[in-house]
Amino acid sequence: MSQYTITVIKNEQPKPKPASDQLMFGKYFTDHMFIQDYSEERGWHNPRIIPYEPISLDPAAMIFHYGQTVFEGLKAYKTKEGQIQLFRPDKNMERLNRSNDRMCIPAIDEEFAIDAIKHLVHIDHEWVPDTPGTSLYIRPFIISTEPYLGVSPSSTYQFIVILSPVGSYYKEGINPVKIAVENDYVRAVKGGTGEAKTAGNYASSLKAQVIGEQEGYAQVLWLDGVEKKYIEEVGSMNVFFKINGEVITPMLNGSILNGVTRNSVIELLNYWNIPVVERRITMQELFDSYQKGELEEAFGSGTAAVISPIGELNWDDQKMIINQGKTGEISRKLYDTLTGIQYGTEEDPFNWIIKVK
Ligand SMILES: *Cc1c(COP(=O)(O)O)cnc(C)c1O
């Protein structure tokens, strides 16, 4: 049997599916999951799709102690014709391997991983919801499994993919959020792991997120970890500002996550001949442009919300109300175009869509 043959064990006790208006984010899971093992002797082997179930690990498994793990997040969308499709899964698998490299995890075969995801989604295709804005969230992740308390890379791993039907991010239409600039905590530093999608980055961001929520903010805006001067990201989204007709996003610097949505936004803006630049931008520059009346729009980008307009941004006690707290023209156009491509109602000039079957 080839190392690329996926063994399938069907779940004989499928669960009832939640109604699509009851869906939330990441709370329900489908009937199947994909697993593949890694050992130094055999490399990645034994790929299988099995009933969704708890996994059993040794309490000394390295994942529990030193957090050597990576993950990805993408979605499957159902078109009104019933076609199930993925958005740029190749980008997610490329990034998974970049995260793997940073975390000393052996590379996966990107094409095979896409095939495995397609196969899994096809088996659970009845779980892809079809009311507007809903989708099937796909969570590939790799954990270190060797039972060993020494600090070194694990010699064994598991690559797992689970699926979760998710509701519309915007229940009442795309809506601007209130954001606080984070001045105490940092998310990542140059040379650290900010560019990798790895658990520790999220664990270390919780404190600021909790405090922000208590103060009535949806997310925090992260500044660079050294000088706390340069803008990096917003929550777990990349961030864009439209200043004086030009769209600016912080350039990738090793501590910013290289978002697939970020990349798609840049490509679309270029395609529409709307000026877009990737460069460093300080909080002071943003505030100055706000005071001059030149800050026209601000928004976050990510797979979960696609585009999340920022209506209010607070920097210490300086309050910025952006575009009168309303969704801007570019934010709206990007949201409509990206979701249109994802759900198959708009043409796909970049061949971003991969059909599941
Ligand atoms: C995943 C993620 C993003 C967005 O990436 P997408 O590929 O667009 O979903 C941005 N920032 C952080 C910290 C992330 O984890």
The ligand as a MOL file (V3000), in Angstrom:
LIG
                    3D

  0  0  0     0  0            999 V3000
M  V30 BEGIN CTAB
M  V30 COUNTS 15 15 0 0 0
M  V30 BEGIN ATOM
M  V30 1 C -4.6910 33.1830 10.9210 0
M  V30 2 C -4.2880 34.5690 11.3200 0
M  V30 3 C -4.4820 35.6920 10.4990 0
M  V30 4 C -5.2880 35.6630 9.2370 0
M  V30 5 O -4.8540 34.7650 8.2970 0
M  V30 6 P -5.8410 34.2590 7.1600 0
M  V30 7 O -4.9950 33.3170 6.3870 0
M  V30 8 O -6.2380 35.4460 6.3730 0
M  V30 9 O -6.9950 33.6140 7.8390 0
M  V30 10 C -3.9380 36.9070 10.9050 0
M  V30 11 N -3.2880 37.0330 12.0770 0
M  V30 12 C -3.1170 35.9890 12.8960 0
M  V30 13 C -2.3680 36.1920 14.1630 0
M  V30 14 C -3.6280 34.7330 12.5450 0
M  V30 15 O -3.4780 33.7070 13.3750 0
M  V30 END ATOM
M  V30 BEGIN BOND
M  V30 1 1 1 2
M  V30 2 1 2 3
M  V30 3 2 2 14
M  V30 4 1 3 4
M  V30 5 2 3 10
M  V30 6 1 4 5
M  V30 7 1 5 6
M  V30 8 2 6 7
M  V30 9 1 6 8
M  V30 10 1 6 9
M  V30 11 1 10 11
M  V30 12 2 11 12
M  V30 13 1 12 13
M  V30 14 1 12 14
M  V30 15 1 14 15
M  V30 END BOND
M  V30 END CTAB
M  END
